[in-house]
Amino acid sequence: ASSGIVVFPFAGLDEDNTEIGVGLADALTNKLGNIKSLQVISANTGRSLAGTDPAALDSRLGIAYVIRGSIERSGTSATLDAELLDARNGNALFREKFAAPDGNLFRIQTKLAERIWTALAIDPLPMERQQVQRSYTENAAAYNLYLQGRSEMTGRSLNGLNAAAASFSRALKEDENFALAYVGLADVLALL
């Protein structure tokens, strides 16, 4: 029986938004992974399957749900258009716009995660909710640089890893207490 859920990278209208869309999908995948009643497919698999017909995912991989959409940032604001599809029949469980006038993608990500578990009639445990809602920084610029760094790491090329290290370092300049940026930088340095 199908029960998996996969997050495709969020499409962007330009390279910067595309990078943020990949990072946002990875971060959302990690957040959803905190909910034990969801079988979340890895971010690497989500990236490799992006653009695949949802019906093929159900029959080949047992994936029941697909999250996909697009991200647009303009000035300090950000908008995420997202949909949750049932791969077994192609129906959309929801299609919504999530806006952040202040550009805080963490808030958008948290709202989307909550919308997903509501649409799937899942009631996360209090500890799972806390993990999904936990904010590691209130600095939107630091979080966006973190997402960019996660995206730059995905190809594991020397140029990508160097760019990721620079993004994580800039995130730490924005918020020196941002633990995830330290983790990202440590991940990159371990790969270099």
Secondary structure, DSSP 8 states (H G I E B T S, - for coil): ---EEEE---EESSHHHHHHHHHHHHHHHHHHTT-TTSEE--HHHHHHHTT--HHHHHHHH-EEEEEEEEEEEETTEEEEEEEEEETTT--EEEEEEEEETT--HHHHHHHHHHHHHHHTT----HHHHHHHH--S-S-HHHHHHHHHHHHHHTT--HHHHHHHHHHHHHHHHH-TT-HHHHHHHHHHHHH-
